Structures are given as C-alpha cells and as structure tokens.
Amino acid sequence: MLEVRNLKKSFGDRPILDGINFTVKDGEILTIVGPSGAGKTTLLRCVTGLESADSGEFLIDGKPFDPESVEPEQTVIGVVFQEFNLFPHLSVLENITLAPTMVLKQSTKEANQNAEKLLQQLGLAGKGNLYPFQLSGGQKQRVAIARALAMKPKILCYDEPTSALDPNLRDEVAQLILGLKKQGMTQLVVTHDMEFAKQIADNMLKVQALDSKQA
C-alpha cells in the first residue's frame, strides 16, 4: 500500500530524519515509536503532505506519489490529529460533513447519511447534534476519526492517539483501531506508548533521535 524510501528532513542545520525507509502493506497497522524529539510527528507530517520532505520517495500501490500535490478531492491519506482539531462552532454532524460537501461535492443528504453510518459504526449514534464541548475526550477522538474516514482515505494516520486521553481509555482506542483493521483500513500510528504500540501493531518502526554527528 505505502512505501517510503530514503526520507530525509532537516530544520535549518538540524537533521531530524536521515534516510527513513519503511513499507506498510494493505490493511496493516504500522506503529512509529521513539523518544521525544526523535521526529515521529515530523515523519507523519511528511507522509501526509503537511510538511515538505527534503528528499525521499513515496509510493502508493507501487506508483510514485507526492503527498503535497494530491488534489483535495482525491484523498489518499487521512489524519487524526493529537488534539483532534474539531471545529468548536460546528456540531458533530457538521464537523464530519463539512469536507465531503465542500471538497467531494457530496449532497447534504448523502454526506449526512454517510456521517450517520460512521457515527453508528464508532459508537456515537445519536450524538450528531452535540457540539465538541459536550463530548468526552474519547468521544472527540471518535468524531475526529469519523471526520477523517468521511473523506474515504486509503490510509489513516494518527498522531499520538492516546496522549490527550485518560490512560484508562487506552484499551478502548486500541479496540477501535483494531476494529478498523478488520474492515481493511491501512493505518499508521505515531505513539510514545510502547505498551499501546505492541497491543495494536503488525509492525513497528523505531525512530531514533539524531545526534550532531548525523546529517
């Protein structure tokens, strides 16, 4: 599904990623782990096109892929942000349907129907008219996942999905990610939580912090 070859990224004269290589198979969960400051989130941002890589090659289904030049309506990679990034002035349903109606040009009826299915699937049936401030952390995360899935991505990426949640919700998040795997979703998960990583991972990529001698 996804292959990354020789990915490099620096900020100024500080190298962050130096020759990262990995492959994620269709339907697989890859966890990206490593110490704070090692570049885990930077790696994810490069893969999703939110950050420009200095060099490297990306392939989707064996074909060259430029994360930064993908047309909005051709969503390949969805992102669930660490702080969820829900629009506070929009309801749950509006958060999920905004991009499908504006970018994918879905009708309001179609977008609403798809959103309701996702809410049902993610255990949020009946929550569509609530606003983010009325939700728990776990519920906000599920809405963020539903919003990403509404764009019909091939790959779903998470940046520290347990860091903004109460620790006792870790198993709930793990079951949610494993449930999406059963439905065939390919997933990349950045996490500092090794126990969580082991719980969900098919494969694990360890990113090491670069010292000043590495460029």
N, C-alpha and C positions, 0 to 999 in steps of 0.2 A: 504493500500500500504506500508506504513512505520510506524513502531512503535519503539520508543526509551524508554528504561526503566532504570531508576536509573543511568544515565550517570554522572560520576564524572571525573574531570580533575584538576590537580594542576600543577603549575610550581615551582619546588623546594618546599618550605614550604608555598607557597601562593596558597590557593584554589581558583579556577576560577569557576568551575561548581560543584554543590553539589546536586546530586540526581535529575537531569533533567528528566522529563517524558513528552512525547507527542506522539500523533498519527496523521498521515496525511492520509486521505482517497484518494482513486484513483481519479485523476482529480481535486483534491482540491489545493487551494493556502493557504499555511501557512506563515504568516509573523512573523519574530522573531525580537522583538523590545526590547529596553532597553537603559540605559545610556552608554556613552562611557566607555570602560573598564569593562563592565559587563560580557563579554565573548561571545558575539553574534557570532563573527567571529570564535572564538575557537570552539564553538558548531558546526558551519557549517563545520569546518575543520575536526572535529572528525567524523561527519556523512559521510563525503566524503572520509575518509581514509587518508587525508593529514596530520592529527595529530593523535597520539595514545591516546585513552582514557585510563584513569587509571582503570576504571571499568565501567560496564554497559552492556546492552544487546540491540542488534539491530535486528529487524525482518523486512523482506520484504515479503509481501503476507503471513504473518503468519509463515514464516520459518526463523530460525536463519541465520544471515548474518554478515560477518566480513568485514567491509569496506576496511581493509588493505590487505586482502588476495584475493580479486577478481582478476581474470585473466584479463589482459588488453583488450582482445577481447570480454569479457563478461561485457561490460559497463552497469552498473545499474544506476549510478548517474553521471550526467554531471554538470560541474561547469562553471559559468560565473564570472570571477574574477573582482574585483573592478577596476583595471587599464587595464582590457581587455586582457593584456599579448599576444597580437598578435606578430607574428614574423615579424620584420620590413623589413627583406630582402626578404620576400615572398609576392607574390601578394595575393589579397583577395581569389582567387580561390585556390591557393596553400596552404594558411592557413587552408582552410576548408577541403581540400582533403588529407592533409599530413597524419593524423592519420588513416582515413579509408583505405588508400592504404597500410600503413605500419603495422597497427595493425589488422584491419579487413580483410586485404588481398583482398580488392576490386580491380578490374581492374581500370586502369586510366579512361577508358571510363565510367564505372559505377559510380565511385567517382565523376567525373566531372558532369555527368547527375544529380546525387543527389544534388550536390552543387548548380548547376544552379536552380534547383527546390526550394531549400531553399532560395537562393537569391531573386528569384521571390516572394516567399511567404513573405519574410521580407522586401519587398520594395527596394531591391538593384539590380534589374535586370540591366544588362549592366555594373556593377561595378567590375566584376570578375578580370579584368586585372589591376586594380588600386592597389596601394600599401598603407599600413596604413597611411603614412604621407600625403596622398592625400585625406584622409577621415575626416569628421567632427567627433566630439565625439560620436554623436548619431549613425552615420554610423559604427564607430568602434565597438560600443556595439552590433549592429545588426550582424556584422561579427562574433563577439565572440559568440553570441547566435547560429548562423548558424553552427559554428565550433563545439559547444557542441552537437547540435542536429544531426550533421552528424554521430555521434557515436551511435545514436539510443538509448539514455538512457530512462529508465522508469521514472526517476525523474530528474528535472532540478533545480539546486541551483544557487542563485545569492548572491554575497556579495556586499552590498551597491550599487545597480544598478543605483542610481541617483546621487551619490556623486561626480562623475567625470564629470558630465554633467551640462550644463547651466540649471538653475531652470525652465526655460520655456519649457524644454523638458520632464518634469516630466509626464505630461499627455500622451505624446507620448509613453513613456516607459510603463506606466500603460496600455495603449491600446494594446501594443504589448504582454505584459504578459497575459492580459485577452483574447487576441486572441488565444494564445497557449492553454489556459484553455479550450476554446471552442473546440479545437482539441483533448482534452482529456489528456493533459500533466499535470502531478502532479508537483507542484513547491513549493520550499522553498525560501523565500526571506528575507535576513537579511537587515534591514534598520533602520536608526536613524530618518527617516522622518515619523512622525505619520500620517500626512495627506495622504501621499502616501500609507502607510500601510493600512489605512482604505479604501482607494479607491480600492485596489485590493484584500484584504484578505477575505477568507471564515472563517478563524480562525486566532487568534493572540496568540503568545506565548511571554510573557513578562519575560525577563531575568533580574534579579536584581544583582547588584554588591554585592559581599560577603564582610562582614566586618571581622575583625581579629578574631572575636569570632566564626565564622562559619568555619567548616572544613569538 
